[in-house]
Amino acid sequence: MSTDRRTRAWIEVQAGAVRRNLRRIREAVGEDVALIPMVKADAYGLGMSRAVAALAPLDPWGMGVATVTEGVTLRTGGYVGPVLVFSPIPPGTYERALEHGLTPCLSDLSALGLLVQAAARAGASAAPYHVEVDTGMGRAGFDWREAGTWGRELAEAGSGVTLTGCFTHFHSADVDAEATRVQWKRFEGALDALPFDRRTLMIHACNSAAALRLPELGADGVRPGIYLYGGAAGRDLPPPEPVVTLRARIVLIKEVPPGSTLGYGATHVARGWRRWATLGIGYGDGLPRSLGNRGSAVIRRRRVPIIGRISMDLTVVDITDLEEVEVGDVATLVGGDGVQGVTLEEVAELAGTINYEILTGLSPRLPRVWMDDGRD
Ligand SMILES: *Cc1c(COP(=O)(O)O)cnc(C)c1O
């Protein structure tokens, strides 16, 4: 393993943990349920190609992305299995999707029309697509109450395209089993109203939270995302194995006299003689600026407070109580370092957001250093 990328600030990603988290999902829903790992947004910011490689030993049925460009990236990287593009895709991108063998997910009849036209232009036959049924999420999908109507139109779309799957997306599976069951009932009602034999379709509904909370809704396939990457899927759900560690080196240490001020706005003032350590990481790396004067880091297994405002490139911690610390030492801002570790969820809560946003907000400036312990 190269250490040269770990000079200033970086992310360590445990491939083995990603794999084991997917295995836990499989254990929850059972062997017969297909796995469709979500690798959108560059695998939640961690690196799509490495994530796909880490998951490969579990033989997932296919991969889930949000955009055509993400699907093309998967293909360019050599991935040959089914690729579902979950977000509605803009007009003008259907041909590219077909050209790369991607499976679009449709939410209305105008999208069906665009797909049929693109298939005709490309001379495609039986180009596969899935449909989303909106059972309460609202942002995408055909209305669950109207399935008889739009279903007939799908059935008459011609031989250029083929409906191969149908799914819905839950809005509250992280907190609420009951609301999730209500959505599932609506989804089943829509499936019953469709003029398609359900056995010819791949039926899927569960994100990470639903797969763990209501594994009996696993249907034909599940679509876990956050849990694979070490993000808790709900406070009361089994935690994943941690995947991500965010680290930065100390680039400067200062001894400052009482009254010294720190950072933009001089929001922190030294009360006595203090030792400040400047870390080579800032909000330009995706460390939330809202952690200024609130968050903490772990250095040599001890927690130290982030003081002052976080700048674009630098963050300062108070190390007065840690005499042995030197320039070049590593500070951990998310994850690991023993019992003093800072969880992703703790950081998200302090920053007033969710673990998803912390992960996907980690900027390209941080090298993603993938490691594999080789364990199953
Ligand atoms: C992102 C996404 C998922 C994964 O959700 P997690 O909460 O990260 O497990 C599943 N399905 C769809 C349609 C998504 O967009």
The ligand as an SDF file (V2000), in Angstrom:
LIG
                    3D

 15 15  0  0  0  0  0  0  0  0999 V2000
  -30.5020    6.2600   -2.9470 C   0  0  0  0  0  0  0  0  0  0  0  0
  -31.5810    5.2830   -3.1810 C   0  0  0  0  0  0  0  0  0  0  0  0
  -31.6210    4.0780   -2.4530 C   0  0  0  0  0  0  0  0  0  0  0  0
  -30.6750    3.7760   -1.3220 C   0  0  0  0  0  0  0  0  0  0  0  0
  -31.1330    4.3600   -0.1370 O   0  0  0  0  0  0  0  0  0  0  0  0
  -30.2950    4.2410    1.2300 P   0  0  0  0  0  0  0  0  0  0  0  0
  -31.1450    4.9520    2.2020 O   0  0  0  0  0  0  0  0  0  0  0  0
  -28.9980    4.9120    0.9970 O   0  0  0  0  0  0  0  0  0  0  0  0
  -30.1420    2.7930    1.5200 O   0  0  0  0  0  0  0  0  0  0  0  0
  -32.5740    3.1510   -2.8090 C   0  0  0  0  0  0  0  0  0  0  0  0
  -33.4680    3.3960   -3.8050 N   0  0  0  0  0  0  0  0  0  0  0  0
  -33.4700    4.5530   -4.4820 C   0  0  0  0  0  0  0  0  0  0  0  0
  -34.4870    4.7550   -5.5550 C   0  0  0  0  0  0  0  0  0  0  0  0
  -32.5440    5.5340   -4.1920 C   0  0  0  0  0  0  0  0  0  0  0  0
  -32.5660    6.6770   -4.8820 O   0  0  0  0  0  0  0  0  0  0  0  0
  1  2  1  0
  2  3  1  0
  2 14  2  0
  3  4  1  0
  3 10  2  0
  4  5  1  0
  5  6  1  0
  6  7  2  0
  6  8  1  0
  6  9  1  0
 10 11  1  0
 11 12  2  0
 12 13  1  0
 12 14  1  0
 14 15  1  0
M  END
$$$$
